[in-house]
Amino acid sequence: MGLAVPLLLAFAAVARSTGAVAAALLPGLIWAAMFGSTLLRTPPGGPSDLAVGTVNVGG
């Protein structure tokens, strides 16, 4: 469903209609509000709270 928004924006730009652009941006903004945080989430293996300490007792 999110892939249809750029297509709608392209058709609105070709038609040069400000109403069509506004109508195409509305579902795009709603889609971005719903799924944008998922796309901007940090990948696995990011920062963590784990700290490791070692002692060299053989030296």
C-alpha beads as a LAMMPS data file, in Angstrom:
LAMMPS data file: protein, C-alpha beads

59 atoms
58 bonds

1 atom types
1 bond types

-500.0 500.0 xlo xhi
-500.0 500.0 ylo yhi
-500.0 500.0 zlo zhi

Masses

1 110.0

Atoms # bond

1 1 1 0.000 0.000 0.000
2 1 1 2.876 2.343 0.739
3 1 1 4.249 1.886 -2.766
4 1 1 1.115 3.424 -4.271
5 1 1 1.781 6.820 -2.663
6 1 1 4.798 7.743 -4.866
7 1 1 2.798 6.656 -7.910
8 1 1 -0.070 8.916 -6.857
9 1 1 2.369 11.779 -6.340
10 1 1 3.824 11.249 -9.812
11 1 1 0.368 11.355 -11.420
12 1 1 -0.486 14.469 -9.408
13 1 1 2.715 16.172 -10.573
14 1 1 1.961 15.320 -14.198
15 1 1 -1.562 16.698 -13.789
16 1 1 -0.131 19.878 -12.146
17 1 1 -2.991 19.983 -9.702
18 1 1 -2.360 21.261 -6.181
19 1 1 -5.483 19.494 -4.925
20 1 1 -4.242 16.208 -6.326
21 1 1 -0.830 16.710 -4.721
22 1 1 -2.476 17.430 -1.365
23 1 1 -4.704 14.380 -1.757
24 1 1 -1.664 12.228 -2.553
25 1 1 0.408 13.624 0.329
26 1 1 -2.260 12.884 2.922
27 1 1 -1.975 9.065 2.744
28 1 1 1.803 9.457 2.470
29 1 1 1.952 11.412 5.711
30 1 1 -0.332 8.949 7.463
31 1 1 1.767 6.017 6.211
32 1 1 4.965 7.752 7.396
33 1 1 3.442 8.385 10.825
34 1 1 2.435 4.737 11.164
35 1 1 5.532 2.998 9.751
36 1 1 8.295 5.619 9.767
37 1 1 9.582 4.636 13.202
38 1 1 10.009 1.046 12.013
39 1 1 12.169 2.187 9.106
40 1 1 14.327 4.435 11.301
41 1 1 14.947 1.853 14.040
42 1 1 18.590 1.005 14.771
43 1 1 19.749 -2.337 13.372
44 1 1 20.426 -5.323 15.641
45 1 1 23.828 -5.322 17.282
46 1 1 23.708 -1.641 18.157
47 1 1 24.720 -0.039 21.452
48 1 1 24.262 -2.109 24.610
49 1 1 24.829 -1.910 28.370
50 1 1 27.254 -4.843 28.548
51 1 1 30.695 -4.132 30.033
52 1 1 33.466 -6.749 30.178
53 1 1 36.537 -6.540 32.379
54 1 1 39.588 -8.818 32.336
55 1 1 42.620 -9.244 34.555
56 1 1 45.934 -10.650 33.368
57 1 1 47.012 -12.847 36.313
58 1 1 49.743 -14.733 34.453
59 1 1 52.000 -11.685 33.976

Bonds

1 1 1 2
2 1 2 3
3 1 3 4
4 1 4 5
5 1 5 6
6 1 6 7
7 1 7 8
8 1 8 9
9 1 9 10
10 1 10 11
11 1 11 12
12 1 12 13
13 1 13 14
14 1 14 15
15 1 15 16
16 1 16 17
17 1 17 18
18 1 18 19
19 1 19 20
20 1 20 21
21 1 21 22
22 1 22 23
23 1 23 24
24 1 24 25
25 1 25 26
26 1 26 27
27 1 27 28
28 1 28 29
29 1 29 30
30 1 30 31
31 1 31 32
32 1 32 33
33 1 33 34
34 1 34 35
35 1 35 36
36 1 36 37
37 1 37 38
38 1 38 39
39 1 39 40
40 1 40 41
41 1 41 42
42 1 42 43
43 1 43 44
44 1 44 45
45 1 45 46
46 1 46 47
47 1 47 48
48 1 48 49
49 1 49 50
50 1 50 51
51 1 51 52
52 1 52 53
53 1 53 54
54 1 54 55
55 1 55 56
56 1 56 57
57 1 57 58
58 1 58 59
